[in-house]
Amino acid sequence: MATETFVLPGDSLDPELLPSHPTLPLRLGPGLRHIPPSTITPTVAGQLCTDARKNAVWVEYNGGRYIPTIGDLVIATVQRSAVDVYYASISDFTSAASLPQLSFEGATKKTRPQLSSGSLVYARITLANKHMDPELECVSSSTGKSEGLGPLTGGMLFDVSLGMARRLMMTKPVEQGRVVVLEELGGLGVAFEIAVGRNGKVWVDSKNTKSTLAVGRAIQETDEKGLKIEEQKKLARKLVKDL
């Protein structure tokens, strides 16, 4: 139902992105404005969504708080440990999630990771129910492999909007999410690793603290200021020059 196209205020929407119904009039939802005679332009930054059955189009943008959803990848902060589980925070607005201590690749009672308070983990939500606390896993239940999940050691954690997290996690963040600043930094010789959580958390690790801060700040500034592609490239060049 929803397209994976990120739009910015003032963009010109390609008519092919809009639904077309033989009888129903086009319905504009939140985040869009009609400029006569036929121009439709976004008024906010967000993901363009369509519903062909209702011939409706709208922009999904930042608002509210993160709500745990099964299958989401999140970055959680360990708060404490119990006999067989860790309790970790996903956001300030949700109950602590439980993470079984054997839910790691190759974990046994002797080899399970020893995580202290404040440790970060990249995890998948396996239970999300308003009547129960969330549950997490750091291993694929079908393959037994971590598939990129597990403890995040070193690096730094940065907060971003839920919309920016969605953009970074798109299949093609440059084409679909309009985020080029990371590709630009990499092209300018900055080596780094990142992990992105749907809960608005980004973990960044680089060769030193200064470059780690530069990458994290690049993401946050792109997010906060709604930077367009050329502005992101300019920001990347400025940050690399200051390294």
C-alpha positions as CSV (number, residue, x, y, z in Angstrom):
1,M,0.0,0.0,0.0
2,A,2.8,2.4,0.9
3,T,5.5,3.5,-1.5
4,E,9.1,3.9,-0.5
5,T,9.7,7.4,-1.7
6,F,11.1,10.1,0.6
7,V,9.9,13.7,-0.2
8,L,11.0,17.1,1.1
9,P,8.9,20.3,1.3
10,G,8.6,22.0,-2.1
11,D,9.4,18.9,-4.1
12,S,7.7,18.4,-7.4
13,L,5.9,15.1,-7.3
14,D,6.1,12.9,-10.3
15,P,2.5,12.1,-11.4
16,E,3.5,8.4,-11.7
17,L,3.9,8.4,-7.9
18,L,0.2,9.4,-7.4
19,P,-2.6,6.8,-7.5
20,S,-5.1,6.9,-10.4
21,H,-8.6,5.7,-10.0
22,P,-11.2,5.7,-12.9
23,T,-14.0,7.2,-10.8
24,L,-12.8,8.4,-7.4
25,P,-11.3,11.9,-7.1
26,L,-7.7,12.1,-5.7
27,R,-7.8,12.6,-2.0
28,L,-4.9,14.5,-0.4
29,G,-4.0,13.7,3.1
30,P,-1.7,15.3,5.7
31,G,1.6,16.7,4.5
32,L,0.5,17.7,1.0
33,R,-0.8,20.9,-0.6
34,H,-2.6,21.5,-4.0
35,I,-1.4,24.5,-6.0
36,P,-3.8,25.2,-8.8
37,P,-4.2,24.1,-11.4
38,S,-2.6,20.7,-11.0
39,T,0.6,20.9,-8.9
40,I,0.8,18.8,-5.7
41,T,3.7,19.5,-3.4
42,P,4.8,18.2,0.1
43,T,4.7,20.6,3.0
44,V,6.7,18.4,5.3
45,A,9.6,15.9,5.0
46,G,8.5,12.3,5.2
47,Q,7.6,9.1,3.3
48,L,5.1,9.4,0.5
49,C,2.3,6.9,1.0
50,T,-0.6,5.9,-1.3
51,D,-3.8,3.9,-1.1
52,A,-4.9,2.9,-4.5
53,R,-8.3,1.7,-3.3
54,K,-9.3,5.0,-1.8
55,N,-7.3,7.0,-4.4
56,A,-5.5,8.7,-1.5
57,V,-2.0,10.0,-1.0
58,W,-0.3,11.5,2.1
59,V,3.1,12.0,3.7
60,E,4.0,10.0,6.8
61,Y,6.2,12.2,8.9
62,N,7.7,12.4,12.3
63,G,5.2,12.6,15.1
64,G,4.4,10.8,18.3
65,R,6.7,8.2,19.8
66,Y,8.2,4.9,18.8
67,I,5.7,2.0,19.3
68,P,7.4,-1.5,19.3
69,T,6.4,-3.6,16.3
70,I,7.3,-7.3,15.7
71,G,10.2,-7.6,13.3
72,D,11.6,-4.2,13.9
73,L,15.3,-3.9,14.3
74,V,16.2,-1.7,17.3
75,I,19.2,-0.5,19.3
76,A,18.5,-1.3,23.0
77,T,20.4,-0.3,26.1
78,V,20.9,-3.0,28.8
79,Q,19.6,-1.8,32.2
80,R,20.1,-4.9,34.3
81,S,20.3,-8.7,34.2
82,A,18.3,-11.4,35.9
83,V,18.9,-15.2,36.1
84,D,18.2,-15.9,32.4
85,V,17.4,-12.6,30.8
86,Y,18.6,-9.1,30.3
87,Y,16.3,-6.1,30.6
88,A,16.9,-3.4,28.1
89,S,15.4,0.0,27.3
90,I,14.1,0.6,23.8
91,S,12.9,4.1,24.4
92,D,11.9,6.5,27.2
93,F,8.3,5.8,26.6
94,T,8.1,2.0,26.6
95,S,8.5,-0.7,29.3
96,A,11.9,-2.5,29.5
97,A,12.2,-5.3,27.0
98,S,13.4,-8.8,27.9
99,L,16.3,-10.3,26.0
100,P,17.0,-14.0,26.8
101,Q,20.7,-14.5,27.6
102,L,20.9,-17.5,25.3
103,S,19.4,-15.4,22.4
104,F,22.9,-14.9,20.8
105,E,24.7,-16.8,18.2
106,G,26.4,-19.8,19.7
107,A,25.4,-18.8,23.2
108,T,25.4,-21.4,26.0
109,K,25.3,-21.0,29.8
110,K,29.1,-20.8,29.7
111,T,29.6,-18.8,26.6
112,R,26.7,-16.3,26.7
113,P,27.8,-12.6,26.5
114,Q,28.3,-10.8,29.8
115,L,26.5,-7.5,29.3
116,S,26.7,-4.8,32.0
117,S,24.3,-1.9,32.5
118,G,24.7,0.6,29.7
119,S,25.8,-2.0,27.1
120,L,24.2,-1.6,23.6
121,V,22.7,-4.4,21.6
122,Y,21.3,-4.5,18.1
123,A,18.2,-6.7,18.3
124,R,15.0,-7.7,16.7
125,I,11.6,-7.4,18.4
126,T,9.9,-10.7,18.7
127,L,6.9,-9.8,20.9
128,A,5.0,-6.5,20.8
129,N,1.7,-6.4,22.6
130,K,0.1,-3.5,24.5
131,H,-0.7,-6.0,27.3
132,M,2.8,-7.4,27.6
133,D,6.4,-6.1,27.8
134,P,8.4,-6.3,24.5
135,E,10.7,-9.2,23.9
136,L,14.0,-9.2,21.9
137,E,16.3,-11.6,20.1
138,C,19.9,-11.2,18.9
139,V,19.9,-14.3,16.7
140,S,17.7,-15.6,13.9
141,S,15.4,-18.2,15.3
142,S,15.3,-19.9,11.8
143,T,19.1,-20.0,11.1
144,G,20.7,-19.7,14.5
145,K,22.9,-17.0,13.1
146,S,23.3,-13.5,14.3
147,E,22.8,-11.9,10.9
148,G,24.3,-8.7,12.1
149,L,22.6,-8.6,15.5
150,G,24.3,-8.7,18.8
151,P,26.3,-6.5,21.2
152,L,27.6,-3.2,19.8
153,T,31.0,-2.6,21.3
154,G,32.8,0.8,21.1
155,G,31.4,3.6,19.0
156,M,28.8,6.1,20.1
157,L,25.0,6.4,20.1
158,F,23.1,9.2,18.4
159,D,19.4,10.1,18.6
160,V,17.6,10.8,15.3
161,S,13.9,11.2,14.4
162,L,11.9,8.2,13.6
163,G,11.6,9.5,10.0
164,M,15.3,9.7,9.6
165,A,15.6,6.1,11.0
166,R,13.2,4.9,8.3
167,R,15.1,6.8,5.6
168,L,18.4,5.2,6.6
169,M,16.8,1.7,6.8
170,M,15.3,1.8,3.3
171,T,16.5,-0.7,0.8
172,K,18.2,2.1,-1.2
173,P,18.7,5.0,1.3
174,V,20.3,7.3,-1.4
175,E,17.6,6.8,-4.1
176,Q,14.6,6.3,-1.9
177,G,15.5,8.1,1.3
178,R,17.4,11.0,-0.2
179,V,20.3,10.5,2.3
180,V,23.6,10.9,0.5
181,V,25.7,12.3,3.4
182,L,27.0,8.9,4.4
183,E,27.9,7.9,0.9
184,E,29.7,11.2,0.5
185,L,31.7,10.8,3.7
186,G,32.8,7.3,2.6
187,G,33.8,8.6,-0.8
188,L,35.9,11.3,0.9
189,G,37.9,8.6,2.8
190,V,36.0,8.4,6.1
191,A,35.8,4.7,7.2
192,F,32.9,3.9,9.6
193,E,30.3,1.4,10.6
194,I,26.7,2.2,11.5
195,A,23.7,0.3,12.9
196,V,20.3,1.9,12.7
197,G,17.3,1.2,14.9
198,R,13.7,1.9,14.1
199,N,13.5,3.4,17.5
200,G,15.4,6.5,16.4
201,K,18.9,5.3,17.5
202,V,22.0,5.3,15.3
203,W,25.2,3.6,16.5
204,V,28.4,4.8,14.8
205,D,32.0,3.5,15.1
206,S,35.0,4.9,13.3
207,K,38.8,4.9,13.7
208,N,38.7,7.7,16.3
209,T,36.4,9.8,18.4
210,K,36.6,12.8,16.1
211,S,35.5,11.0,13.0
212,T,32.8,9.1,14.9
213,L,31.4,12.4,16.1
214,A,31.6,13.8,12.6
215,V,29.6,10.9,11.1
216,G,27.0,11.1,13.9
217,R,26.7,14.8,13.6
218,A,26.3,14.6,9.8
219,I,23.3,12.3,10.2
220,Q,21.7,14.5,12.9
221,E,22.2,17.8,11.1
222,T,20.8,16.3,7.9
223,D,17.8,15.2,9.9
224,E,17.3,18.3,12.0
225,K,17.7,20.8,9.1
226,G,16.0,18.8,6.4
227,L,19.1,19.1,4.2
228,K,18.7,18.5,0.5
229,I,21.2,16.5,-1.5
230,E,23.6,19.3,-2.5
231,E,23.5,20.6,1.1
232,Q,24.4,17.2,2.4
233,K,27.4,17.0,0.1
234,K,28.5,20.4,1.2
235,L,28.2,19.4,4.8
236,A,30.2,16.2,4.2
237,R,33.1,18.2,2.6
238,K,33.1,20.6,5.5
239,L,33.2,17.9,8.1
240,V,36.0,16.1,6.4
241,K,38.0,19.3,6.1
242,D,37.8,19.8,9.8
243,L,39.0,16.2,10.6
